[in-house]
Amino acid sequence: MNVTLVSSIIGGVFAVASVVISVGITTLNQNRINKLNNSIEAQKKHQYYLEPLIRSAADLQSRIYNILECGFIERYYHNGSDRNRKYVIDNTVFLVAQFFAWTEAARIDVQFLNLENDIKTLKLSELQSNIYSLIQTDSYGQNFIFFAGEQRAIGEQMLIKMDKGYNCIGYGEFLKKEAFCNEFLFEELKKEVIKMTTDLQGYRGRLKKLQHALIDLLDHLDPNQIRISRNERTKIAR
């Protein structure tokens, strides 16, 4: 075989190999860039849902603590003004519905909360399931029972779909909707809160367990107490 021809063939092989390697490296680099971009986007989603889920859990457990331990209903409903009484009912309904909303949003996009490992995500699902169960079981009597599907339905009505994900309406918008006065589940929730003002002992067992479960959720999502301090997550003792 002609030496020139052999050289040409060898040169061609090296040229093809060079192109293949170059394409491979480019693809590999692009894959790494894609993974990095996905990681950054996931981190944004993580923070987007993590912060309000923590805050809504903290707000609700704080209200329960104030009701059971600090005489919130006695002070502001039984001995308060008309505005105070309205606030006790409407804001308590809002805090429950707000927690349902962010729980539902996190459930829908739970993959964005799975940044560290599957074990932590599994634990989050377990904690959420425990809260669903506490609110739907009849083990604590017939007061304040809402099935998991009803909890999710209340949450869904509080959510607004946006380009970057879900958002929950604020208290001002909630009041404009008059606590969803034409929505059956919101009316049932409001009736439960009103009934609570005259029969608190009938709600104590469930509310205490729910407050404990919410703090367990806070301990899981905010273990280093960066967002919610230790003083703001005291479990009801009795």
SVG drawing of the C-alpha trace seen along z (x, -y; Angstrom):
<svg xmlns="http://www.w3.org/2000/svg" viewBox="-73 -46 78 48">
<polyline fill="none" stroke="black" stroke-width="0.4" points="0.0,0.0 1.2,-3.4 2.8,-5.2 1.0,-8.4 -2.3,-6.6 -1.6,-4.9 -0.7,-8.3 -3.9,-9.8 -5.9,-6.9 -4.2,-7.3 -4.7,-11.0 -8.3,-10.6 -8.8,-8.1 -7.2,-10.5 -9.3,-13.3 -12.5,-11.3 -11.4,-10.2 -10.6,-13.8 -14.1,-14.9 -15.7,-12.0 -13.7,-12.9 -14.5,-16.5 -18.2,-15.8 -18.1,-13.5 -16.4,-16.1 -18.9,-18.7 -21.8,-16.4 -20.3,-15.5 -19.7,-19.2 -23.2,-20.1 -24.7,-17.3 -22.7,-18.7 -24.0,-22.2 -27.6,-20.8 -27.2,-19.0 -25.9,-22.2 -28.7,-24.3 -31.2,-21.7 -29.6,-21.7 -29.8,-25.5 -33.4,-25.5 -34.3,-22.8 -32.6,-24.8 -34.8,-27.8 -37.9,-25.6 -36.7,-24.1 -36.4,-27.5 -39.7,-28.7 -41.7,-26.0 -39.6,-25.4 -39.9,-28.9 -43.7,-29.2 -44.3,-25.6 -42.1,-26.2 -43.8,-29.6 -47.4,-28.2 -46.6,-25.3 -45.1,-27.7 -48.1,-30.1 -50.7,-27.3 -48.9,-25.6 -48.5,-29.0 -52.2,-29.6 -53.0,-26.2 -50.6,-26.9 -52.2,-30.3 -55.7,-28.7 -54.9,-25.8 -52.3,-27.5 -52.7,-31.2 -56.5,-31.8 -56.6,-33.3 -60.3,-32.4 -61.3,-33.6 -59.5,-36.9 -60.3,-37.9 -63.5,-36.0 -65.5,-35.9 -64.1,-39.2 -63.1,-41.0 -64.8,-43.5 -66.8,-42.5 -63.6,-43.0 -61.6,-40.8 -64.3,-38.0 -64.3,-38.2 -60.5,-38.0 -60.4,-35.0 -62.7,-33.1 -61.5,-34.3 -57.8,-34.3 -57.9,-30.8 -59.7,-29.5 -57.1,-31.2 -54.1,-29.7 -55.5,-26.2 -56.3,-26.7 -53.0,-28.3 -51.1,-25.3 -53.3,-23.0 -52.4,-25.1 -48.6,-25.0 -48.8,-21.3 -50.6,-20.6 -48.2,-22.7 -45.2,-20.9 -46.9,-17.5 -47.5,-18.4 -43.9,-19.5 -42.3,-17.3 -39.5,-16.4 -38.2,-19.9 -37.8,-19.3 -35.7,-16.2 -32.3,-17.8 -30.3,-16.0 -31.5,-12.4 -34.5,-10.2 -34.6,-9.4 -35.3,-13.1 -38.0,-13.3 -39.5,-10.0 -39.5,-11.5 -41.3,-14.6 -44.0,-12.4 -44.3,-10.5 -44.8,-13.7 -47.3,-15.0 -49.2,-11.7 -49.2,-11.8 -50.8,-15.2 -53.4,-14.1 -54.2,-11.2 -54.5,-13.2 -57.1,-15.5 -59.2,-12.7 -59.2,-10.1 -62.2,-9.8 -59.9,-8.6 -60.1,-12.0 -63.9,-12.4 -66.0,-13.8 -64.8,-17.4 -62.5,-18.9 -62.5,-15.9 -61.5,-16.6 -60.5,-13.7 -57.2,-13.9 -59.0,-14.7 -60.9,-17.5 -57.7,-18.9 -56.2,-18.9 -59.4,-20.4 -59.2,-23.3 -55.6,-23.8 -56.2,-23.7 -58.7,-26.6 -56.1,-28.7 -53.5,-28.2 -52.7,-30.3 -50.8,-28.8 -48.0,-31.0 -45.1,-30.6 -42.6,-29.8 -44.9,-27.5 -47.8,-27.9 -48.6,-30.7 -51.1,-31.0 -53.5,-33.9 -52.8,-36.2 -55.1,-37.1 -56.3,-40.3 -57.4,-38.4 -58.9,-35.8 -61.0,-38.4 -62.1,-39.8 -63.5,-36.4 -65.3,-36.5 -63.7,-33.2 -65.0,-31.5 -68.6,-31.8 -70.1,-29.9 -67.6,-27.0 -68.9,-24.0 -65.6,-22.9 -64.7,-26.4 -68.1,-26.8 -67.5,-23.5 -64.1,-24.6 -65.5,-27.9 -68.3,-26.1 -65.6,-24.0 -63.7,-27.0 -66.9,-28.7 -67.8,-25.5 -64.4,-25.4 -65.1,-28.7 -67.8,-27.0 -66.4,-23.5 -62.6,-23.8 -62.2,-20.6 -63.8,-18.6 -61.0,-19.8 -58.0,-19.6 -56.9,-16.1 -56.7,-16.5 -55.3,-20.0 -52.5,-19.0 -51.5,-16.1 -51.6,-18.3 -49.5,-21.0 -46.9,-18.3 -46.9,-17.0 -46.4,-20.5 -43.4,-21.0 -42.0,-17.7 -42.4,-19.0 -40.5,-22.2 -37.7,-20.2 -37.4,-18.2 -37.5,-21.2 -35.6,-23.6 -33.4,-21.4 -30.8,-24.1 -33.6,-26.6 -32.5,-29.2 -36.0,-30.3 -38.0,-29.4 -36.3,-29.6 -36.5,-27.0 -38.6,-29.3 -41.2,-29.4 -41.6,-25.6 -42.6,-24.5 -44.8,-21.4 -47.9,-21.6 -47.3,-19.5 -50.8,-18.7"/>
</svg>
